[in-house]
Amino acid sequence: MTDNPAPPPLVENPEQSELAAPAQPSFPVWSGWDVVFLFCFAAFSVMMLAAGGEVAKRLVHAKFPSVRFLLQSPNEGIYLFLFQALLDLLILLFIYFTITLKYNAAFFQSLKWRPRSEIRVSRYIPVGIVLALAVLGTSTLFPNPQESPIEKLLKVPLTAFLFATLGVLVAPFVEEVVFRGFLYPVVERRLGKTSALVVTALLFSGVHVSQLWGSWPAIVLITVVGFTLSSVRAYTDALLPSFIIHLSYNSTICLLFLVGVLVQGFPL
């Protein structure tokens, strides 16, 4: 009686193996069209909020005479604060629901919020502080020939405190999510890291031009800030480091500005 020969070993079909392996999701999960839709949504939101603001002003004039003081020129910054806060909220919600609902993906993970390896947050805080001090120091060397719109706005103490709050608690997160989180990876995938760095830095400075119009030194400086933040995003391949620097930068600027307001004795 002869032993039955052992069956030949199974040879795995490479094609079947590739089919069985789960496909890795592309990064980013959203497309360039989603970025286009974001810009269209932002433009539409600006028009709707502007129209709603005009309706609110007329309503105040007609129905609420006791609060008409809010419409006086020194207090119009309150409306601008509400306008900016609502616009930031709408844009953030658009990005959040695009990622989580349209693509069924995790929000922070899809944005590459955290680096692959652990980082020391304290390492990036001084970068924002030094950047803010450098910007302020350079500004004193090149005084503005005329006041920029944001400087006129911040002369009113209440408006200054409101925008300082917005600049610390809202702007760093929303702007990093928009430019370095949502836009950067799309441009990087299509045009490369260098192009993504340049495009996001210029767009970041571009949205601040209306606030700084008439002050070319300030526009140049905010462009430098944009390049710094985008460079950190490109170098670390994560969003958290640039957010920390942005938060530290804005906090330093706002803190020094508010100290200056209090020292000069403006009434609150």
Backbone hydrogen bonds, N-H to C=O, Kabsch-Sander energy under -0.5 kcal/mol:
donor,donor_aa,acceptor,acceptor_aa,energy
12,E,10,L,-0.7
17,S,13,N,-2.5
18,E,14,P,-2.4
19,L,15,E,-2.0
20,A,16,Q,-2.2
21,A,17,S,-1.8
34,D,31,S,-0.6
35,V,31,S,-1.1
36,V,32,G,-2.0
37,F,33,W,-2.7
38,L,34,D,-1.9
39,F,35,V,-2.2
40,C,36,V,-2.3
41,F,37,F,-2.8
42,A,38,L,-2.7
43,A,39,F,-2.4
44,F,40,C,-2.5
45,S,41,F,-2.5
46,V,42,A,-2.3
47,M,43,A,-1.9
48,M,44,F,-2.4
49,L,45,S,-2.8
50,A,46,V,-2.3
51,A,47,M,-2.4
52,G,48,M,-2.8
53,G,49,L,-2.2
54,E,50,A,-1.8
55,V,51,A,-2.1
56,A,52,G,-2.4
57,K,53,G,-2.2
58,R,54,E,-2.1
59,L,55,V,-2.2
60,V,56,A,-2.3
61,H,57,K,-2.3
62,A,58,R,-2.3
63,K,59,L,-3.2
64,F,59,L,-0.7
64,F,60,V,-1.2
67,V,64,F,-1.5
68,R,65,P,-1.4
70,L,67,V,-1.7
71,L,68,R,-1.9
72,Q,69,F,-1.2
75,N,72,Q,-1.9
76,E,72,Q,-0.6
76,E,73,S,-1.0
78,I,75,N,-1.8
79,Y,76,E,-0.7
80,L,76,E,-1.7
81,F,77,G,-2.4
82,L,78,I,-2.3
83,F,79,Y,-2.7
84,Q,80,L,-2.5
85,A,81,F,-2.5
86,L,82,L,-2.5
87,L,83,F,-2.3
88,D,84,Q,-2.5
89,L,85,A,-2.0
90,L,86,L,-2.5
91,I,87,L,-2.4
92,L,88,D,-2.4
93,L,89,L,-2.4
94,F,90,L,-2.2
95,I,91,I,-2.1
96,Y,92,L,-2.6
97,F,93,L,-2.8
98,T,94,F,-1.9
99,I,95,I,-2.1
100,T,96,Y,-2.8
101,L,97,F,-1.8
102,K,97,F,-1.7
103,Y,98,T,-1.0
105,A,99,I,-2.0
110,S,106,A,-2.0
111,L,107,F,-1.4
112,K,109,Q,-1.1
113,W,108,F,-2.2
121,V,119,I,-0.8
123,R,120,R,-1.4
124,Y,121,V,-1.6
125,I,121,V,-1.1
128,G,124,Y,-1.3
129,I,125,I,-1.7
130,V,126,P,-2.9
131,L,127,V,-2.3
132,A,128,G,-2.3
133,L,129,I,-2.5
134,A,130,V,-2.4
135,V,131,L,-2.2
136,L,132,A,-2.6
137,G,133,L,-2.7
138,T,134,A,-2.4
139,S,135,V,-2.0
140,T,136,L,-1.5
141,L,137,G,-0.8
141,L,138,T,-0.5
142,F,138,T,-1.0
150,I,211,Q,-2.3
152,K,148,S,-2.0
153,L,149,P,-2.0
154,L,150,I,-2.2
155,K,152,K,-1.0
156,V,153,L,-1.3
160,A,156,V,-2.5
161,F,157,P,-2.4
162,L,158,L,-2.2
163,F,159,T,-2.7
164,A,160,A,-2.0
165,T,161,F,-2.0
166,L,162,L,-2.2
167,G,163,F,-2.5
168,V,164,A,-1.3
169,L,165,T,-2.8
170,V,166,L,-1.6
171,A,166,L,-2.8
174,V,170,V,-2.4
175,E,171,A,-2.7
176,E,172,P,-1.7
177,V,173,F,-2.3
178,V,174,V,-2.4
179,F,175,E,-2.6
180,R,175,E,-0.6
180,R,176,E,-0.8
181,G,176,E,-1.7
182,F,177,V,-2.3
183,L,178,V,-2.0
184,Y,179,F,-1.7
186,V,183,L,-0.6
187,V,183,L,-1.9
188,E,184,Y,-2.7
189,R,185,P,-2.1
190,R,186,V,-1.4
191,L,187,V,-3.4
192,G,187,V,-0.7
192,G,188,E,-1.3
196,A,192,G,-2.0
197,L,193,K,-2.4
198,V,194,T,-2.3
199,V,195,S,-2.9
200,T,196,A,-2.2
201,A,197,L,-1.9
202,L,198,V,-2.4
203,L,199,V,-2.4
204,F,200,T,-2.2
205,S,201,A,-2.1
206,G,202,L,-2.2
207,V,203,L,-1.7
208,H,205,S,-0.9
209,V,205,S,-0.5
209,V,206,G,-1.0
212,L,208,H,-1.5
213,W,209,V,-0.8
215,S,212,L,-2.3
216,W,214,G,-0.6
219,I,215,S,-1.8
220,V,216,W,-2.6
221,L,217,P,-2.3
222,I,218,A,-2.4
223,T,219,I,-1.5
224,V,220,V,-1.8
225,V,221,L,-2.2
226,G,222,I,-2.1
227,F,223,T,-2.3
228,T,224,V,-2.2
229,L,225,V,-2.5
230,S,226,G,-2.4
231,S,227,F,-2.2
232,V,228,T,-2.1
233,R,229,L,-2.0
234,A,230,S,-2.3
235,Y,231,S,-2.5
236,T,232,V,-2.6
237,D,233,R,-1.5
238,A,233,R,-0.6
239,L,112,K,-2.4
240,L,113,W,-2.6
243,F,239,L,-2.0
244,I,240,L,-2.5
245,I,241,P,-2.2
246,H,242,S,-2.5
247,L,243,F,-3.0
248,S,244,I,-2.6
249,Y,245,I,-2.7
250,N,246,H,-2.8
251,S,247,L,-2.4
252,T,248,S,-2.0
253,I,249,Y,-2.3
254,C,250,N,-2.8
255,L,251,S,-2.5
256,L,252,T,-2.4
257,F,253,I,-2.1
258,L,254,C,-2.7
259,V,255,L,-2.3
260,G,256,L,-2.0
261,V,257,F,-2.2
262,L,258,L,-2.4
263,V,259,V,-2.6
264,Q,260,G,-2.0
265,G,262,L,-0.9
266,F,261,V,-1.6
